[in-house]
């Protein structure tokens, strides 16, 4: 039932660390869970041609992104025996050192939780139409491409 | 036929807009529309541009009235 409900993935700005703590706390009542796996994406201060990245401004083809997120969820639930999964991704500016992606998978056992978490992260990076403008300290910018 | 074009990221920057409605000739292929707009707005790195028609990627579908065609630069989520 958890997996059928379309969920809101995008949050405006950085993901606050409290959200991670709260998500963990919200699962304490689900005692069939034996393992959580968490991935956190953080904005790195890359140096490119002598200029340092100070923030990434995210934008997305939101309607398509939401439906791709939903497809990834459906595929993950059919591939892995996970109890639940949560994904949050930032839109708008996120400063270096702040969090832009939070993936949280839970299962009875660790291996499945970890594999499912990796699956989500790789699928999100490859298939979700999200775009990132890397803003430098001098306010010039370039467009990020996932490696 | 009227088709809505949406531009994202660096493509929206090159086009100077994020959306426009164009009156296109019937039977124009997705590939031709892509090439036409890439030329018009001098979009760089054309081979990296993916097209989604009504949110579906790279389908060689026949365009029809009311379609939404999105021009997507490389993805950079996460």
Backbone of each chain as ProteinMPNN parsed JSONL, in Angstrom:
{"seq_chain_A": "XXXXXXXXXXXXXXXXXXXXXXXXXXXXXXXXXXXXXXXXXXXXXXXXXXXXXXXXXXXXXXXXXXXXXXXXXXXXXXXXXXXXXXXXXXXXXXXXXXXXXXXXXXXXXXXXXXXXXXXXXXXXXXXXXXXXXXXXXXXXXXXXXXX", "coords_chain_A": {"N_chain_A": [[0.845, -1.189, 0.0], [1.975, 1.143, 0.713], [3.658, 1.5, -1.459], [2.091, 2.172, -3.652], [1.092, 4.676, -3.535], [1.42, 7.818, -5.036], [4.175, 9.899, -4.434], [5.284, 13.028, -3.14], [8.23, 14.276, -4.275], [9.949, 16.428, -4.708], [11.531, 19.102, -2.985], [11.685, 22.491, -1.942], [14.691, 24.196, -2.141], [17.509, 23.431, 0.068], [17.735, 20.158, 1.622], [16.785, 19.816, 4.881], [18.881, 18.712, 7.597], [17.405, 17.817, 9.775], [15.221, 16.59, 8.66], [16.091, 14.084, 7.932], [16.643, 12.899, 10.391], [14.036, 12.966, 11.435], [12.734, 11.281, 9.628], [13.91, 8.838, 10.201], [13.074, 8.513, 12.832], [10.325, 8.259, 12.387], [10.101, 5.661, 11.555], [10.342, 3.968, 13.651], [8.191, 2.658, 14.71], [7.697, 0.676, 12.927], [8.28, -2.391, 13.199], [8.98, -4.621, 11.762], [11.067, -3.995, 10.23], [14.562, -4.367, 9.779], [16.764, -3.131, 8.883], [18.01, -0.059, 7.679], [18.881, 1.864, 4.821], [20.678, 4.668, 3.827], [21.128, 7.288, 1.549], [22.833, 10.285, 1.025], [23.036, 13.116, -0.87], [25.379, 15.632, -1.312], [26.233, 19.042, -1.877], [29.113, 19.755, -3.618], [32.082, 21.702, -3.41], [33.314, 22.18, -6.114], [36.267, 22.899, -7.996], [36.709, 24.649, -10.877], [38.523, 25.529, -13.611], [39.916, 27.421, -12.024], [37.843, 28.632, -10.661], [35.462, 28.523, -8.008], [32.764, 26.426, -7.142], [29.803, 27.608, -5.669], [27.173, 27.055, -5.23], [24.445, 24.941, -6.334], [21.892, 25.365, -8.617], [18.913, 23.847, -8.903], [16.679, 22.657, -11.414], [13.758, 21.274, -13.009], [11.981, 19.122, -15.286], [9.176, 18.973, -14.184], [6.678, 17.521, -14.15], [7.21, 15.259, -15.713], [9.417, 14.291, -14.321], [8.293, 13.6, -11.827], [6.702, 11.458, -12.647], [8.637, 9.689, -13.597], [10.075, 9.224, -11.232], [8.093, 7.831, -9.9], [7.878, 5.534, -11.509], [10.42, 4.435, -11.067], [10.244, 3.837, -8.368], [8.183, 1.866, -8.468], [9.51, -0.116, -9.962], [11.635, -0.66, -8.227], [10.318, -1.686, -6.003], [9.348, -4.038, -7.118], [11.678, -5.377, -7.714], [13.163, -5.587, -5.351], [12.917, -6.787, -1.989], [11.743, -4.722, -0.23], [10.614, -2.808, 2.586], [9.805, -0.163, 2.792], [10.304, 2.946, 0.998], [11.8, 6.081, 0.513], [12.153, 9.146, -1.179], [13.746, 12.232, -1.64], [14.3, 15.237, -3.36], [16.055, 18.208, -4.103], [14.842, 21.374, -5.362], [15.609, 24.476, -6.976], [18.016, 26.806, -5.494], [20.851, 25.324, -3.894], [23.247, 25.436, -1.48], [26.867, 24.922, -1.284], [27.903, 22.15, 0.655], [25.427, 21.716, 1.656], [22.466, 19.565, 1.597], [21.107, 17.798, -1.206], [19.891, 15.551, -2.152], [18.068, 12.861, -0.854], [17.824, 9.594, -0.12], [16.094, 6.868, 1.134], [15.888, 3.699, 2.2], [14.262, 0.78, 3.426], [14.36, -2.431, 4.953], [13.906, -5.932, 5.893], [16.408, -6.997, 6.151], [19.951, -6.149, 5.856], [21.347, -6.31, 3.287], [19.497, -6.142, 1.206], [18.313, -3.667, 1.693], [20.511, -1.977, 1.263], [21.247, -2.557, -1.415], [18.917, -1.778, -2.755], [18.85, 0.917, -2.163], [21.132, 1.843, -3.507], [20.305, 1.247, -6.096], [18.135, 3.034, -6.456], [19.525, 5.515, -6.343], [21.28, 5.387, -8.571], [19.448, 5.093, -10.682], [17.979, 7.465, -10.454], [19.938, 9.394, -10.988], [20.52, 8.746, -13.642], [18.097, 8.802, -15.101], [16.11, 10.722, -14.44], [14.619, 13.766, -15.35], [16.278, 16.195, -14.344], [17.957, 19.229, -13.833], [21.032, 20.964, -13.399], [22.409, 23.965, -12.389], [25.545, 25.095, -12.0], [26.725, 27.37, -9.821], [29.157, 29.807, -9.576], [31.493, 31.386, -7.256], [31.938, 33.965, -8.205], [29.559, 34.569, -9.353], [29.183, 33.795, -11.996], [28.219, 31.058, -14.175], [27.904, 27.491, -14.915], [26.603, 24.598, -16.678], [25.741, 21.627, -15.077], [26.745, 18.23, -15.658], [25.892, 14.871, -15.276], [28.207, 12.334, -14.349]], "CA_chain_A": [[0.0, 0.0, 0.0], [2.94, 2.237, 0.751], [4.313, 1.702, -2.747], [1.163, 2.596, -4.693], [0.756, 6.089, -3.37], [2.44, 8.707, -5.596], [4.675, 10.752, -3.355], [5.935, 14.268, -3.529], [9.668, 14.088, -4.128], [10.696, 17.682, -4.719], [11.441, 20.082, -1.9], [12.327, 23.746, -2.33], [15.939, 24.478, -1.432], [18.252, 22.317, 0.655], [17.027, 19.231, 2.503], [17.346, 20.057, 6.219], [19.307, 17.481, 8.285], [16.332, 17.361, 10.684], [14.304, 15.723, 7.909], [16.654, 12.734, 7.967], [16.386, 12.413, 11.763], [12.595, 12.727, 11.584], [12.357, 10.097, 8.846], [14.341, 7.656, 10.965], [12.163, 8.401, 13.989], [9.007, 7.809, 11.91], [10.104, 4.222, 11.253], [10.565, 3.168, 14.86], [7.0, 1.837, 14.974], [7.643, -0.422, 11.945], [9.266, -3.293, 13.81], [9.41, -5.676, 10.826], [12.294, -3.492, 9.592], [15.792, -4.668, 10.504], [17.884, -2.371, 8.309], [17.769, 1.103, 6.824], [20.047, 2.368, 4.106], [20.445, 6.079, 3.527], [22.093, 8.0, 0.725], [22.675, 11.731, 1.059], [23.855, 13.848, -1.838], [25.777, 16.93, -0.766], [26.828, 19.911, -2.909], [30.561, 19.808, -3.495], [32.674, 22.958, -3.903], [34.251, 21.863, -7.197], [37.023, 24.016, -8.57], [36.764, 24.485, -12.335], [39.281, 26.64, -14.219], [40.266, 28.419, -11.016], [36.656, 29.19, -9.993], [34.898, 27.553, -7.073], [31.298, 26.33, -7.108], [29.256, 28.006, -4.365], [25.819, 26.5, -5.102], [23.821, 24.412, -7.553], [20.464, 25.693, -8.702], [18.242, 22.746, -9.596], [15.362, 22.806, -12.03], [13.337, 19.965, -13.511], [10.722, 18.957, -16.023], [8.604, 18.404, -12.959], [5.62, 16.515, -14.374], [7.861, 14.028, -16.171], [10.268, 13.803, -13.233], [7.446, 12.92, -10.833], [6.268, 10.16, -13.141], [9.812, 8.798, -13.629], [10.292, 8.808, -9.832], [7.086, 6.817, -9.582], [8.283, 4.292, -12.207], [11.598, 3.888, -10.378], [9.693, 3.225, -7.136], [7.48, 0.626, -8.824], [10.526, -1.102, -10.356], [12.4, -1.032, -7.036], [9.494, -2.564, -5.163], [9.218, -5.369, -7.7], [13.004, -6.023, -7.728], [13.743, -5.788, -4.009], [11.935, -7.031, -0.931], [11.875, -3.61, 0.721], [9.414, -2.476, 3.348], [9.412, 1.154, 2.306], [11.353, 3.739, 0.351], [11.484, 7.516, 0.451], [13.111, 9.924, -1.971], [13.539, 13.687, -1.672], [15.298, 15.932, -4.171], [15.897, 19.668, -4.052], [14.677, 22.282, -6.496], [16.085, 25.795, -6.576], [19.426, 26.85, -5.11], [21.365, 24.593, -2.724], [24.644, 25.876, -1.299], [27.852, 23.863, -1.019], [27.821, 21.614, 2.016], [24.031, 21.382, 1.979], [21.987, 18.313, 1.001], [20.195, 17.966, -2.344], [19.203, 14.274, -2.42], [17.92, 11.984, 0.312], [17.171, 8.325, -0.449], [15.961, 6.133, 2.385], [15.23, 2.41, 1.96], [14.193, -0.061, 4.619], [14.054, -3.83, 4.679], [14.15, -6.79, 7.054], [17.845, -7.28, 6.247], [20.792, -5.065, 5.341], [21.784, -6.364, 1.894], [18.416, -5.663, 0.335], [18.171, -2.218, 1.905], [21.661, -1.301, 0.642], [21.144, -2.694, -2.878], [17.786, -0.972, -3.226], [19.237, 2.323, -2.044], [22.025, 2.101, -4.651], [19.485, 1.213, -7.315], [17.428, 4.312, -6.538], [20.443, 6.625, -6.631], [21.752, 5.269, -9.957], [18.307, 5.348, -11.58], [17.645, 8.891, -10.368], [20.973, 10.156, -11.7], [20.51, 8.464, -15.079], [16.815, 8.848, -15.825], [15.135, 11.747, -14.048], [14.976, 15.044, -15.991], [16.63, 17.254, -13.393], [19.065, 19.979, -14.406], [21.742, 21.672, -12.33], [23.249, 25.091, -12.789], [26.601, 25.295, -11.002], [26.98, 28.809, -9.682], [30.477, 30.063, -8.987], [31.539, 32.483, -6.273], [31.86, 35.263, -8.888], [28.191, 34.622, -9.898], [29.049, 33.178, -13.314], [27.709, 29.696, -13.977], [27.951, 26.507, -16.0], [25.58, 23.574, -16.451], [26.29, 20.36, -14.591], [26.406, 16.996, -16.376], [26.217, 13.708, -14.435], [29.223, 11.427, -14.912]], "C_chain_A": [[0.879, 1.237, 0.0], [3.468, 2.557, -0.65], [3.388, 2.262, -3.82], [0.902, 4.1, -4.676], [1.812, 6.977, -4.048], [2.865, 9.708, -4.534], [5.342, 11.987, -3.904], [7.429, 14.13, -3.235], [10.391, 15.423, -3.957], [10.445, 18.528, -3.479], [12.159, 21.347, -2.372], [13.573, 23.977, -1.481], [16.564, 23.221, -0.843], [17.342, 21.429, 1.5], [17.605, 19.416, 3.904], [17.744, 18.744, 6.896], [18.234, 16.926, 9.229], [15.37, 16.401, 9.979], [14.785, 14.28, 7.944], [16.378, 12.123, 9.349], [14.908, 12.081, 11.949], [12.15, 11.481, 10.828], [12.741, 8.825, 9.588], [13.37, 7.431, 12.134], [10.8, 7.853, 13.574], [8.939, 6.316, 11.633], [10.266, 3.352, 12.498], [9.376, 2.284, 15.208], [6.904, 0.649, 14.019], [8.679, -1.48, 12.327], [9.585, -4.522, 12.965], [10.687, -5.254, 10.084], [13.497, -3.857, 10.458], [16.968, -3.843, 10.019], [17.371, -1.195, 7.487], [19.047, 1.371, 6.046], [19.715, 3.773, 3.64], [21.537, 6.591, 2.603], [21.789, 9.488, 0.814], [23.603, 12.349, 0.031], [24.12, 15.239, -1.29], [26.459, 17.748, -1.863], [28.311, 20.122, -2.62], [31.089, 21.125, -4.073], [33.746, 22.646, -4.941], [34.999, 23.109, -7.637], [37.201, 23.743, -10.051], [37.413, 25.733, -12.93], [39.519, 27.78, -13.224], [39.085, 29.055, -10.302], [36.002, 28.106, -9.142], [33.373, 27.608, -7.084], [30.812, 26.729, -5.716], [27.851, 27.449, -4.138], [25.432, 25.817, -6.403], [22.347, 24.792, -7.505], [19.792, 24.614, -9.54], [16.922, 23.177, -10.21], [14.998, 21.449, -12.612], [12.14, 20.107, -14.432], [9.84, 18.2, -15.029], [7.575, 17.303, -13.186], [6.24, 15.183, -14.799], [8.712, 13.426, -15.051], [9.445, 13.041, -12.197], [7.022, 11.546, -11.353], [7.445, 9.192, -13.279], [10.153, 8.321, -12.211], [9.33, 7.678, -9.468], [7.438, 5.473, -10.244], [9.469, 3.634, -11.514], [11.153, 3.18, -9.092], [9.046, 1.882, -7.435], [8.484, -0.471, -9.159], [11.299, -1.579, -9.133], [11.601, -1.983, -6.15], [9.299, -3.941, -5.778], [10.562, -6.112, -7.709], [13.489, -6.431, -6.343], [12.637, -5.947, -2.976], [12.089, -5.953, 0.156], [10.528, -3.31, 1.379], [8.888, -1.105, 2.927], [10.616, 1.89, 1.732], [10.891, 5.181, 0.267], [12.569, 8.228, -0.339], [12.735, 11.405, -1.856], [14.661, 14.297, -2.485], [15.001, 17.424, -4.143], [15.552, 20.266, -5.409], [15.141, 23.656, -6.021], [17.507, 25.714, -6.059], [19.743, 26.06, -3.84], [22.853, 24.923, -2.623], [25.584, 24.698, -1.05], [27.758, 23.452, 0.454], [26.407, 21.248, 2.425], [23.599, 20.138, 1.189], [20.958, 18.572, -0.098], [19.435, 16.69, -2.672], [19.221, 13.416, -1.156], [17.144, 10.745, -0.135], [17.222, 7.448, 0.789], [15.197, 4.843, 2.11], [15.294, 1.562, 3.223], [13.777, -1.472, 4.237], [14.263, -4.636, 5.955], [15.654, -6.953, 7.271], [18.686, -6.281, 5.448], [21.066, -5.103, 3.842], [20.732, -5.786, 0.956], [18.248, -4.144, 0.469], [19.277, -1.456, 1.177], [21.565, -1.363, -0.888], [20.031, -1.812, -3.432], [18.138, 0.512, -3.199], [20.154, 2.707, -3.213], [21.25, 2.156, -5.96], [18.761, 2.542, -7.51], [18.366, 5.442, -6.977], [20.895, 6.583, -8.095], [20.635, 5.587, -10.947], [17.955, 6.834, -11.612], [18.659, 9.697, -11.183], [20.876, 9.968, -13.21], [19.223, 8.886, -15.781], [15.839, 9.957, -15.467], [15.55, 13.101, -14.638], [15.106, 16.197, -14.993], [17.893, 17.916, -13.947], [19.707, 20.828, -13.316], [22.631, 22.77, -12.888], [24.262, 25.312, -11.678], [26.954, 26.776, -10.968], [28.306, 29.003, -8.955], [30.412, 31.26, -8.043], [31.454, 33.857, -6.934], [30.517, 35.451, -9.63], [28.074, 34.251, -11.372], [28.547, 31.752, -13.085], [28.066, 28.782, -15.147], [26.942, 25.414, -15.663], [26.221, 22.237, -16.136], [25.827, 19.195, -15.472], [26.799, 15.825, -15.486], [27.218, 12.803, -15.128], [28.746, 9.991, -14.778]], "O_chain_A": [[0.564, 2.245, -0.633], [3.696, 3.717, -0.991], [3.876, 2.787, -4.821], [0.538, 4.698, -5.689], [2.985, 6.907, -3.683], [2.036, 10.286, -3.831], [5.894, 11.98, -5.004], [7.833, 13.898, -2.095], [11.325, 15.536, -3.163], [9.32, 18.653, -2.996], [13.133, 21.268, -3.12], [13.51, 23.956, -0.252], [16.204, 22.1, -1.202], [16.322, 21.877, 2.023], [18.8, 19.195, 4.103], [17.018, 17.756, 6.783], [18.163, 15.718, 9.455], [14.782, 15.52, 10.605], [13.974, 13.354, 7.981], [15.937, 10.979, 9.456], [14.56, 11.058, 12.539], [11.308, 10.72, 11.305], [11.986, 7.852, 9.6], [12.915, 6.315, 12.382], [10.186, 7.08, 14.31], [7.85, 5.759, 11.492], [10.32, 2.126, 12.395], [9.522, 1.285, 15.912], [6.13, -0.279, 14.257], [9.809, -1.464, 11.84], [10.367, -5.376, 13.385], [11.308, -6.064, 9.395], [13.481, -3.693, 11.678], [18.032, -3.835, 10.637], [16.428, -1.323, 6.706], [20.151, 1.139, 6.538], [18.626, 4.039, 3.129], [22.722, 6.359, 2.839], [20.637, 9.905, 0.694], [24.813, 12.129, 0.062], [23.202, 15.937, -0.859], [27.186, 17.193, -2.687], [28.706, 20.59, -1.552], [30.601, 21.601, -5.098], [34.938, 22.822, -4.686], [34.457, 24.214, -7.653], [37.776, 22.726, -10.438], [36.913, 26.846, -12.769], [39.343, 28.953, -13.554], [39.27, 29.914, -9.44], [35.99, 26.931, -9.508], [32.772, 28.682, -7.043], [31.335, 26.254, -4.708], [27.386, 27.375, -3.001], [26.021, 26.083, -7.451], [21.655, 24.578, -6.51], [20.063, 24.48, -10.733], [16.157, 23.943, -9.625], [15.851, 20.564, -12.696], [11.39, 21.08, -14.364], [9.77, 16.971, -15.034], [7.592, 16.278, -12.504], [5.852, 14.12, -14.315], [8.727, 12.21, -14.855], [9.845, 11.969, -11.743], [6.985, 10.579, -10.592], [7.267, 7.988, -13.095], [10.482, 7.152, -12.012], [9.707, 6.704, -8.816], [7.314, 4.415, -9.626], [9.516, 2.41, -11.389], [11.617, 2.085, -8.772], [9.311, 0.887, -6.76], [8.346, -1.609, -8.709], [11.588, -2.769, -9.009], [12.136, -2.955, -5.617], [9.105, -4.917, -5.052], [10.583, -7.343, -7.711], [14.132, -7.466, -6.171], [11.574, -5.334, -3.072], [12.501, -6.227, 1.283], [9.464, -3.53, 0.801], [7.687, -0.916, 2.731], [11.769, 1.515, 1.947], [9.725, 5.457, -0.017], [13.757, 7.945, -0.182], [11.565, 11.775, -1.96], [15.826, 13.932, -2.33], [13.844, 17.844, -4.156], [15.92, 19.736, -6.457], [15.079, 23.969, -4.832], [18.145, 24.667, -6.169], [19.011, 26.117, -2.853], [23.614, 24.711, -3.568], [25.149, 23.616, -0.656], [27.565, 24.274, 1.35], [26.202, 20.552, 3.42], [24.271, 19.717, 0.247], [20.074, 19.419, 0.033], [18.438, 16.734, -3.393], [20.246, 13.271, -0.491], [15.966, 10.828, -0.483], [18.272, 7.305, 1.416], [14.001, 4.877, 1.821], [16.258, 1.625, 3.985], [12.965, -1.684, 3.336], [14.73, -4.112, 6.966], [16.125, -7.035, 8.405], [18.207, -5.657, 4.502], [21.028, -4.065, 3.181], [21.047, -5.036, 0.032], [18.066, -3.437, -0.522], [19.025, -0.425, 0.555], [21.773, -0.361, -1.572], [20.2, -1.174, -4.471], [17.768, 1.266, -4.1], [19.978, 3.758, -3.83], [21.507, 3.002, -6.817], [18.775, 3.108, -8.603], [18.038, 6.223, -7.871], [20.897, 7.606, -8.779], [20.862, 6.277, -11.941], [17.667, 7.389, -12.672], [18.287, 10.57, -11.968], [21.116, 10.904, -13.973], [19.262, 9.287, -16.944], [14.822, 10.112, -16.144], [16.687, 13.538, -14.456], [14.213, 17.027, -14.823], [18.783, 17.242, -14.464], [19.028, 21.344, -12.428], [23.487, 22.533, -13.741], [23.901, 25.668, -10.556], [27.416, 27.349, -11.954], [28.543, 28.449, -7.881], [29.448, 32.024, -8.023], [30.967, 34.81, -6.325], [30.367, 36.375, -10.43], [26.994, 34.37, -11.952], [28.459, 31.292, -11.946], [28.473, 29.237, -16.215], [26.481, 25.306, -14.527], [27.123, 21.778, -16.837], [24.698, 19.169, -15.962], [27.925, 15.783, -14.989], [27.109, 12.532, -16.324], [29.448, 9.067, -15.187]]}, "seq_chain_B": "XXXXXXXXXXXXXXXXXXXXXXXXXXXXXXXXXXXXXXXXXXXXXXXXXXXXXXXXXXXXXXXXXXXXXXXXXXXXXX", "coords_chain_B": {"N_chain_B": [[-0.912, 22.352, -37.304], [-0.941, 22.861, -33.773], [1.675, 22.87, -31.478], [3.136, 22.466, -28.277], [6.2, 23.61, -27.153], [8.74, 22.868, -24.867], [11.475, 24.095, -23.012], [14.51, 23.364, -21.304], [16.971, 23.958, -18.717], [20.219, 24.524, -19.944], [19.331, 24.736, -22.524], [16.966, 26.23, -22.436], [18.15, 28.561, -21.692], [19.687, 29.19, -23.978], [17.602, 29.499, -25.821], [16.256, 31.578, -24.728], [13.824, 31.444, -23.555], [11.3, 29.483, -21.847], [9.23, 28.154, -22.842], [7.125, 27.711, -25.721], [4.527, 28.076, -28.182], [4.114, 26.511, -31.207], [3.074, 26.696, -34.607], [2.939, 24.049, -36.597], [3.819, 22.247, -39.616], [1.711, 19.624, -40.759], [2.646, 16.263, -40.112], [5.332, 16.655, -39.655], [8.4, 15.39, -38.504], [9.652, 14.265, -35.286], [12.398, 14.29, -35.173], [13.036, 16.142, -37.23], [11.878, 18.451, -36.193], [13.4, 18.759, -33.9], [15.981, 19.203, -35.014], [15.472, 21.554, -36.418], [14.889, 23.418, -34.348], [17.23, 23.357, -32.877], [19.007, 24.472, -34.636], [17.823, 26.979, -35.028], [18.033, 28.203, -32.461], [20.674, 27.956, -32.019], [21.676, 25.856, -30.405], [24.034, 24.356, -28.374], [26.124, 21.393, -28.399], [24.48, 19.41, -29.579], [24.034, 16.662, -29.882], [23.678, 15.712, -27.351], [21.166, 16.381, -26.612], [18.012, 15.372, -25.534], [14.752, 14.358, -26.557], [11.482, 14.61, -25.357], [8.308, 13.477, -25.971], [5.199, 14.304, -24.973], [6.056, 13.588, -22.421], [7.407, 11.204, -22.892], [10.433, 9.634, -23.685], [12.434, 10.037, -26.589], [10.848, 8.755, -28.587], [9.999, 7.797, -31.796], [7.541, 9.123, -32.664], [4.588, 10.17, -34.432], [3.976, 13.541, -34.67], [1.254, 15.321, -33.206], [-1.635, 17.508, -33.07], [-1.653, 19.551, -30.216], [0.332, 18.245, -28.828], [3.001, 17.962, -26.391], [6.244, 18.896, -26.515], [9.329, 18.295, -25.229], [12.526, 19.695, -24.789], [15.407, 18.388, -23.691], [18.304, 18.888, -21.85], [21.469, 17.272, -20.811], [20.955, 15.133, -17.962], [21.142, 15.969, -14.496], [20.679, 15.257, -11.89], [20.788, 14.606, -8.313]], "CA_chain_B": [[-1.187, 21.856, -35.943], [-0.242, 23.599, -32.715], [2.435, 22.011, -30.563], [3.824, 23.238, -27.233], [7.599, 23.237, -26.959], [9.285, 23.275, -23.567], [12.933, 24.076, -22.994], [15.026, 23.273, -19.928], [18.394, 24.135, -18.435], [21.036, 25.307, -20.88], [18.556, 24.946, -23.762], [16.093, 27.383, -22.153], [19.039, 29.718, -21.678], [19.99, 29.508, -25.381], [16.374, 29.927, -26.506], [15.761, 32.796, -24.081], [12.446, 31.203, -23.101], [11.145, 28.107, -21.371], [8.075, 27.528, -23.495], [6.477, 28.437, -26.819], [3.588, 27.278, -28.965], [4.406, 26.695, -32.632], [2.176, 26.135, -35.614], [3.823, 23.22, -37.422], [3.167, 21.547, -40.725], [1.29, 18.252, -40.46], [3.581, 15.222, -40.534], [6.722, 16.968, -39.303], [8.887, 14.369, -37.568], [10.296, 14.738, -34.066], [13.784, 14.544, -35.543], [13.114, 17.402, -37.983], [11.566, 19.545, -35.268], [14.59, 18.894, -33.054], [17.041, 19.842, -35.807], [15.037, 22.917, -36.736], [15.012, 24.283, -33.171], [18.649, 23.405, -32.507], [19.593, 25.436, -35.569], [17.217, 28.289, -34.759], [18.545, 28.798, -31.222], [22.111, 27.641, -31.937], [21.87, 25.052, -29.192], [25.319, 23.658, -28.412], [26.184, 20.003, -27.956], [23.163, 18.933, -30.029], [23.845, 15.209, -29.737], [23.311, 15.386, -25.971], [19.781, 16.802, -26.37], [16.983, 14.336, -25.64], [13.42, 14.909, -26.769], [10.368, 13.86, -24.774], [6.996, 13.85, -26.506], [4.227, 13.998, -23.918], [6.834, 13.01, -21.324], [8.072, 9.952, -23.262], [11.72, 9.929, -24.312], [12.982, 9.526, -27.842], [9.983, 7.888, -29.389], [9.782, 8.376, -33.124], [6.091, 9.171, -32.851], [4.128, 11.23, -35.318], [3.466, 14.652, -33.858], [-0.138, 15.694, -33.469], [-2.171, 18.707, -32.421], [-1.724, 19.56, -28.755], [1.455, 17.543, -28.196], [3.996, 18.727, -25.634], [7.556, 18.392, -26.898], [10.31, 18.887, -24.316], [13.944, 19.632, -25.171], [16.064, 18.126, -22.409], [19.769, 18.763, -21.819], [21.877, 16.148, -19.954], [20.378, 15.119, -16.613], [22.161, 16.294, -13.487], [20.094, 15.09, -10.556], [21.558, 13.939, -7.266]], "C_chain_B": [[-0.349, 22.65, -34.934], [0.412, 22.611, -31.742], [3.133, 22.903, -29.537], [5.242, 22.706, -27.056], [8.066, 23.745, -25.606], [10.795, 23.115, -23.596], [13.421, 24.097, -21.543], [16.525, 23.55, -19.885], [19.087, 25.012, -19.458], [20.27, 25.592, -22.178], [17.615, 26.142, -23.597], [16.912, 28.675, -22.175], [19.369, 30.158, -23.113], [18.77, 30.076, -26.1], [15.851, 31.254, -25.943], [14.317, 32.669, -23.645], [12.325, 29.756, -22.637], [9.982, 27.394, -22.069], [7.625, 28.363, -24.674], [5.523, 27.491, -27.539], [3.87, 27.567, -30.433], [3.324, 26.059, -33.483], [3.069, 25.354, -36.583], [3.049, 22.564, -38.552], [2.853, 20.108, -40.31], [2.37, 17.273, -40.914], [5.044, 15.507, -40.246], [7.208, 15.954, -38.267], [9.545, 15.033, -36.359], [11.743, 15.13, -34.374], [13.942, 15.885, -36.28], [12.842, 18.609, -37.092], [12.783, 19.829, -34.377], [15.694, 19.643, -33.809], [16.732, 21.3, -36.108], [15.263, 23.863, -35.553], [16.464, 24.431, -32.711], [19.371, 24.443, -33.358], [19.125, 26.853, -35.233], [17.841, 28.969, -33.538], [20.034, 28.529, -31.013], [22.437, 26.906, -30.634], [23.143, 24.22, -29.358], [25.148, 22.196, -28.015], [24.872, 19.27, -28.288], [22.941, 17.441, -29.795], [23.472, 14.806, -28.309], [21.843, 15.736, -25.66], [18.827, 15.618, -26.548], [15.629, 15.019, -25.786], [12.395, 14.005, -26.095], [9.066, 14.382, -25.379], [5.953, 13.371, -25.503], [4.871, 13.163, -22.811], [7.461, 11.654, -21.632], [9.319, 10.248, -24.079], [11.902, 9.267, -25.667], [12.125, 8.516, -28.589], [9.804, 8.566, -30.738], [8.282, 8.357, -33.44], [5.76, 10.265, -33.862], [3.527, 12.326, -34.447], [2.023, 14.945, -34.231], [-0.529, 16.932, -32.666], [-2.175, 18.547, -30.892], [-0.586, 18.84, -28.052], [2.354, 18.514, -27.427], [5.362, 18.098, -25.918], [8.606, 19.096, -26.038], [11.719, 18.647, -24.826], [14.767, 19.549, -23.886], [17.583, 18.049, -22.554], [20.16, 17.582, -20.913], [21.335, 16.278, -18.524], [21.487, 15.304, -15.574], [21.613, 16.183, -12.065], [21.072, 14.452, -9.582], [22.771, 14.713, -6.797]], "O_chain_B": [[0.783, 23.048, -35.208], [-0.212, 21.664, -31.263], [3.657, 23.963, -29.88], [5.454, 21.513, -26.839], [7.826, 24.896, -25.242], [11.325, 22.139, -24.127], [12.835, 24.75, -20.68], [17.239, 23.397, -20.876], [18.612, 26.096, -19.797], [20.54, 26.586, -22.852], [17.483, 26.966, -24.503], [16.443, 29.727, -22.61], [19.335, 31.349, -23.426], [18.885, 31.015, -26.888], [15.096, 31.962, -26.609], [13.652, 33.674, -23.391], [13.146, 28.91, -22.991], [9.783, 26.191, -21.904], [7.726, 29.589, -24.641], [5.689, 26.271, -27.509], [3.867, 28.723, -30.857], [2.744, 25.032, -33.131], [3.866, 25.949, -37.308], [1.839, 22.352, -38.481], [3.63, 19.466, -39.604], [2.946, 17.441, -41.989], [5.908, 14.688, -40.56], [6.525, 15.689, -37.278], [9.939, 16.198, -36.404], [12.243, 16.153, -33.905], [14.857, 16.657, -35.995], [13.487, 19.65, -37.218], [13.142, 20.982, -34.138], [16.266, 20.603, -33.293], [17.608, 22.162, -36.059], [15.764, 24.974, -35.729], [16.872, 25.485, -32.224], [20.224, 25.187, -32.875], [19.919, 27.791, -35.165], [18.143, 30.162, -33.573], [20.585, 28.837, -29.957], [23.337, 27.283, -29.883], [23.309, 23.489, -30.334], [24.163, 21.816, -27.382], [24.254, 18.624, -27.443], [21.819, 17.001, -29.543], [23.004, 13.691, -28.08], [21.342, 15.424, -24.579], [18.836, 14.949, -27.581], [15.384, 16.09, -25.232], [12.437, 12.784, -26.244], [8.765, 15.574, -25.307], [5.845, 12.177, -25.223], [4.307, 12.176, -22.339], [7.997, 11.011, -20.73], [9.276, 11.013, -25.043], [11.57, 8.097, -25.861], [12.631, 7.544, -29.15], [9.497, 9.756, -30.815], [7.828, 7.67, -34.356], [6.562, 11.166, -34.109], [2.676, 12.066, -33.597], [1.62, 14.836, -35.389], [0.154, 17.335, -31.725], [-2.641, 17.54, -30.358], [-0.531, 18.819, -26.822], [2.459, 19.696, -27.753], [5.604, 16.932, -25.606], [8.762, 20.315, -26.097], [12.065, 17.541, -25.242], [14.823, 20.496, -23.102], [18.088, 17.22, -23.31], [19.288, 16.955, -20.313], [21.267, 17.371, -17.961], [22.617, 14.851, -15.76], [22.025, 16.912, -11.162], [22.059, 13.836, -9.984], [23.497, 14.25, -5.917]]}, "name": "protein", "num_of_chains": 2, "seq": "XXXXXXXXXXXXXXXXXXXXXXXXXXXXXXXXXXXXXXXXXXXXXXXXXXXXXXXXXXXXXXXXXXXXXXXXXXXXXXXXXXXXXXXXXXXXXXXXXXXXXXXXXXXXXXXXXXXXXXXXXXXXXXXXXXXXXXXXXXXXXXXXXXXXXXXXXXXXXXXXXXXXXXXXXXXXXXXXXXXXXXXXXXXXXXXXXXXXXXXXXXXXXXXXXXXXXXXXXXXXXXXXX"}
